[in-house]
Amino acid sequence: MSSEGIRVRIFDMEHGLKEYEDVKTIRIISKDYNLLIMKDYLSVIGEIVGSVDIKGDNVDLSFKQIRAFYMNSKNVFNLMIEE
């Protein structure tokens, strides 16, 4: 696990598992809530129907209009995207 930021693991059926290190922020936006996850954020698990933005020095990803499940624990963020 990286000490500089969050490790992000993204899984979908098309691309399989991809991992990113040293992520600074993860923005989750849905119709019901809006989360900004940063290093040492509390553990959280949920379902998203909306968008997810992942930002870091070496990564800039956006997933728009997705349905997915997510979990953040001990600076590891997992995103499982449904087809």
C-alpha positions as CSV (number, residue, x, y, z in Angstrom):
1,M,0.0,0.0,0.0
2,S,1.3,3.4,-0.9
3,S,1.9,6.0,1.9
4,E,1.5,8.9,-0.5
5,G,-2.2,8.5,-1.3
6,I,-5.0,6.0,-1.9
7,R,-4.7,2.8,-3.9
8,V,-7.6,2.4,-6.3
9,R,-8.7,-0.9,-7.7
10,I,-11.3,-0.8,-10.5
11,F,-13.0,-3.9,-11.9
12,D,-15.3,-4.3,-14.8
13,M,-16.0,-7.2,-17.2
14,E,-14.6,-5.4,-20.2
15,H,-11.1,-4.4,-18.8
16,G,-10.7,-6.7,-15.8
17,L,-8.9,-5.4,-12.8
18,K,-6.8,-2.1,-13.0
19,E,-4.9,-0.6,-10.1
20,Y,-3.7,2.9,-9.5
21,E,-1.4,4.2,-6.8
22,D,-1.0,7.6,-5.1
23,V,-4.6,8.8,-5.9
24,K,-5.3,12.1,-4.1
25,T,-9.1,12.4,-4.4
26,I,-12.2,10.3,-5.4
27,R,-15.4,12.2,-6.0
28,I,-18.7,10.2,-6.0
29,I,-21.8,12.0,-7.2
30,S,-25.2,10.4,-7.1
31,K,-28.8,11.8,-6.9
32,D,-28.8,11.1,-3.2
33,Y,-25.4,12.2,-2.0
34,N,-22.0,13.6,-2.9
35,L,-18.8,12.2,-1.4
36,L,-15.2,13.4,-1.6
37,I,-12.8,10.6,-0.4
38,M,-9.3,11.5,0.5
39,K,-6.4,9.7,2.3
40,D,-7.4,8.4,5.8
41,Y,-11.1,8.8,5.0
42,L,-13.4,6.7,7.1
43,S,-14.4,3.2,5.9
44,V,-17.4,3.3,3.7
45,I,-19.3,0.9,1.4
46,G,-22.1,1.6,-1.0
47,E,-23.8,1.6,-4.4
48,I,-23.5,4.4,-6.9
49,V,-25.8,5.3,-9.8
50,G,-24.1,8.4,-11.0
51,S,-20.5,9.4,-11.6
52,V,-17.1,8.8,-10.1
53,D,-14.0,11.0,-10.7
54,I,-10.5,9.8,-9.6
55,K,-7.7,12.3,-9.5
56,G,-4.0,12.1,-8.7
57,D,-0.6,13.2,-10.0
58,N,-0.5,10.4,-12.5
59,V,-4.2,9.5,-12.9
60,D,-7.3,11.4,-14.1
61,L,-10.3,9.1,-14.6
62,S,-14.0,9.9,-15.0
63,F,-16.8,7.4,-15.1
64,K,-20.1,9.0,-16.1
65,Q,-23.6,7.5,-15.7
66,I,-22.4,4.2,-14.2
67,R,-23.9,1.8,-11.8
68,A,-21.3,0.3,-9.4
69,F,-20.5,-0.8,-5.9
70,Y,-17.6,0.8,-4.0
71,M,-15.7,0.2,-0.8
72,N,-13.1,2.3,0.9
73,S,-11.0,0.9,3.8
74,K,-7.5,1.6,5.0
75,N,-6.6,3.8,2.0
76,V,-7.7,1.2,-0.5
77,F,-10.7,2.1,-2.7
78,N,-12.4,-0.6,-4.7
79,L,-14.9,0.1,-7.5
80,M,-16.8,-2.7,-9.1
81,I,-18.6,-1.5,-12.2
82,E,-21.7,-3.4,-13.5
83,E,-22.2,-3.8,-17.2
